[in-house]
């Protein structure tokens, strides 16, 4: 059982995360004309570009390509946005680091949760697009929250690592966008793994995002249950990454004040 102090600490974490996620979300669209529409504007624009390029200019011959690429874009954007926010959560919040009792370990969680809201806002549009392209939405959609949970754990593990590393090595903040851009092309966002030459296939299959995006496509587009062994392997890797990232973050936090 949780002790009273631990339970109180968990409640404090919950309140801090909820308040700061809502503050970040509201501030993001506060002075815009179209508000939350911006959360789907970027993925929709990329969808239109990819759809034109890879159905009209170079036909990849992937059925239901609009849905196919939109699923990949949304899943990748969640990770990319979360990590780009998380990397500066400590280095950019010296005031909070100096504040006694503030749960610093909640800051990477806030970055991941804030980016997750954009994913949730765009999710109904994804489902409508899948239905419009002929997908038969079925009970397999019940697996979507499971896949989202696994992706949340995976992203959070990386978020703790980059947030902690960036305090001592500010190069991380500069290198991360480049690494994410490279990762984008090593993930089947707009192409199919089936088209990858056999000798390069292990590289793409070792990418956890490949498994997660494929799982989203299976349950949303094809009405199939995901490949549970593959998802289980990604969950195990994600859990190990989260534990390692959290403990590294907790160890590094004692140097935060010195470095900042």
C-alpha positions in Angstrom: 0.0 0.0 0.0 1.1 3.6 -0.6 2.0 5.6 2.5 0.2 8.8 3.2 3.3 10.9 2.1 3.7 9.0 -1.2 0.0 9.3 -1.9 0.1 13.0 -1.2 3.1 13.3 -3.5 1.3 11.5 -6.3 -1.7 13.8 -5.9 0.7 16.8 -6.1 2.3 15.4 -9.2 -1.1 14.9 -10.8 -2.2 18.5 -10.0 1.1 20.0 -11.3 1.0 18.0 -14.5 -2.7 18.8 -15.2 -2.3 22.5 -14.5 0.9 23.0 -16.5 -0.4 20.9 -19.5 -3.5 23.0 -19.6 -1.6 26.2 -19.2 0.8 25.2 -22.1 -2.1 24.2 -24.3 -4.1 27.3 -23.7 -1.1 29.6 -24.1 -0.2 27.9 -27.4 -3.4 29.0 -29.1 -4.4 32.0 -27.0 -3.6 34.8 -29.5 -4.3 32.8 -32.7 -7.3 33.3 -35.0 -8.2 29.7 -35.6 -7.1 28.3 -32.2 -6.9 24.5 -32.0 -7.1 24.1 -35.8 -3.3 24.7 -35.8 -2.9 21.4 -34.0 -4.0 19.6 -37.2 -2.9 22.2 -39.7 0.7 20.9 -39.9 0.0 17.2 -40.3 -2.8 18.0 -42.8 -0.4 20.0 -45.0 2.2 17.3 -44.9 -0.5 14.8 -45.8 -1.5 16.9 -48.9 2.2 17.2 -50.0 2.9 13.5 -49.5 -0.4 12.5 -51.2 0.4 14.6 -54.2 4.1 13.4 -54.4 3.5 9.7 -53.9 0.2 9.2 -55.7 0.4 11.7 -58.5 4.1 12.2 -59.2 5.7 8.9 -58.0 3.0 6.4 -57.3 4.0 4.1 -54.4 0.9 2.0 -55.0 -0.1 1.9 -51.3 -3.8 1.4 -50.9 -5.7 4.1 -48.9 -2.5 6.2 -49.0 -4.1 9.3 -47.5 -4.9 7.4 -44.3 -1.7 5.4 -44.4 0.5 8.5 -44.4 -1.7 10.5 -42.0 -1.4 7.8 -39.4 2.4 7.9 -39.7 2.6 11.7 -39.6 0.4 11.9 -36.5 2.3 9.2 -34.6 5.7 10.7 -35.5 4.7 14.3 -34.8 3.6 13.3 -31.3 7.1 12.0 -30.6 8.9 14.8 -32.4 7.0 17.6 -30.7 7.3 16.0 -27.3 11.0 15.5 -27.5 11.7 19.0 -28.9 9.8 20.4 -25.9 11.2 18.0 -23.3 14.9 18.7 -24.2 14.7 22.2 -22.9 12.3 21.6 -19.9 15.1 21.9 -17.4 17.6 24.2 -19.1 14.8 26.6 -20.0 13.1 26.6 -16.5 15.8 27.7 -14.1 13.1 29.3 -11.9 11.3 26.0 -11.4 14.6 24.2 -10.7 15.3 26.8 -7.9 11.9 26.4 -6.4 12.0 24.1 -3.4 9.7 21.1 -3.5 8.8 21.5 -7.2 8.6 18.0 -8.8 11.2 18.5 -11.5 10.6 14.9 -12.8 7.1 16.0 -13.8 8.4 18.4 -16.5 9.3 15.8 -19.2 5.8 14.2 -18.5 4.2 17.5 -19.1 6.0 17.8 -22.5 4.9 14.4 -23.6 1.3 14.9 -22.4 1.0 18.3 -24.0 2.1 16.9 -27.4 -0.3 14.0 -26.8 -3.2 16.5 -26.7 -2.5 17.4 -30.3 -2.5 13.7 -31.3 -5.9 13.3 -29.6 -7.4 16.3 -31.3 -6.4 15.0 -34.7 -7.5 11.4 -33.9 -11.2 11.9 -35.0 -10.0 13.3 -38.3 -7.8 10.3 -38.8 -10.8 8.0 -38.2 -13.0 10.0 -40.5 -10.4 9.8 -43.2 -10.0 6.1 -42.8 -13.8 5.6 -43.1 -13.9 7.8 -46.2 -11.2 5.7 -47.9 -13.1 2.5 -47.2 -11.8 1.2 -43.9 -14.3 -0.8 -41.9 -13.8 0.5 -38.4 -14.3 -2.4 -36.0 -13.7 -3.5 -32.5 -10.0 -3.5 -33.1 -10.1 0.2 -32.4 -10.2 -0.8 -28.7 -6.5 -1.4 -29.1 -5.7 2.2 -30.0 -5.4 3.2 -26.3 -3.0 0.3 -25.7 -0.8 1.4 -28.6 -1.0 5.0 -27.4 0.0 3.9 -23.9 3.1 2.0 -25.2 4.1 5.0 -27.3 3.7 7.3 -24.3 6.0 5.2 -22.2 8.5 5.0 -25.1 8.6 8.8 -25.7 8.8 9.5 -22.0 11.8 7.4 -21.5 13.7 9.3 -24.2 12.3 12.6 -22.9 13.9 12.0 -19.4 17.3 11.2 -21.1 17.4 14.2 -23.4 16.1 16.6 -20.7 18.8 15.5 -18.3 21.6 15.4 -20.8 20.9 18.8 -22.2 21.6 20.5 -18.9 25.3 19.3 -19.0 25.6 19.2 -22.7 23.7 21.9 -24.5 24.7 20.4 -27.8 21.9 17.9 -27.3 19.3 20.6 -28.0 21.1 21.4 -31.3 21.6 17.8 -32.3 18.1 16.5 -31.5 16.2 18.1 -34.4 18.8 16.6 -36.8 18.5 13.2 -35.2 14.7 13.3 -35.4 14.9 14.4 -39.1 17.1 11.4 -39.8 14.8 9.1 -37.8 11.9 10.4 -39.8 13.4 8.8 -43.0 14.2 5.6 -41.2 10.6 5.2 -40.1 7.8 4.1 -42.6 5.8 7.3 -42.3 5.2 7.8 -46.0 6.5 4.6 -47.5 6.0 0.9 -46.8 8.6 -1.4 -45.1 7.6 -4.0 -47.8 9.5 -1.8 -50.3 12.7 -1.8 -48.3 15.5 -4.0 -49.7 16.1 -7.2 -47.6 19.6 -6.2 -46.5 18.3 -3.0 -44.9 15.2 -4.5 -43.4 16.7 -5.2 -39.9 17.5 -1.5 -39.5 13.8 -0.5 -40.1 12.4 -3.4 -38.1 14.6 -2.5 -35.1 13.0 0.9 -34.9 10.2 0.8 -32.2 8.3 3.5 -34.1 8.0 1.1 -37.0 6.1 -1.3 -34.8 3.9 1.3 -33.2 2.9 3.0 -36.5 2.2 -0.5 -38.0 0.0 -1.3 -35.0 -2.0 1.9 -35.5 -2.5 1.1 -39.2 -3.5 -2.5 -38.5 -6.2 -1.6 -36.0 -7.5 1.6 -37.7 -7.1 0.9 -41.4 -7.3 -2.9 -41.8 -9.5 -3.9 -38.8 -6.8 -6.4 -37.7 -5.5 -7.1 -34.2 -1.9 -5.8 -33.8 1.1 -8.1 -33.8 1.0 -8.7 -30.0 4.6 -10.2 -29.8 6.0 -7.2 -31.5 4.1 -4.8 -29.4 5.1 -6.7 -26.3 8.7 -6.4 -27.3 8.4 -2.6 -27.8 6.6 -2.3 -24.4 9.5 -4.2 -22.7 12.1 -1.9 -24.4 10.0 1.2 -23.6 9.6 0.2 -19.9 13.4 -0.5 -19.6 14.1 2.9 -21.4 11.7 4.7 -19.0 13.3 3.2 -15.9 16.8 4.0 -17.2 15.8 7.5 -18.2 14.0 8.3 -15.0 16.9 7.1 -12.8 19.4 9.0 -14.9 17.3 12.1 -14.6 17.0 11.7 -10.8 20.7 11.2 -10.6 21.5 14.2 -12.8 19.1 16.5 -11.0 21.6 17.1 -8.2 23.8 18.9 -10.7 21.1 21.0 -12.3 21.6 24.0 -10.1 25.3 24.0 -10.6 25.0 23.7 -14.4 22.3 26.3 -14.7 
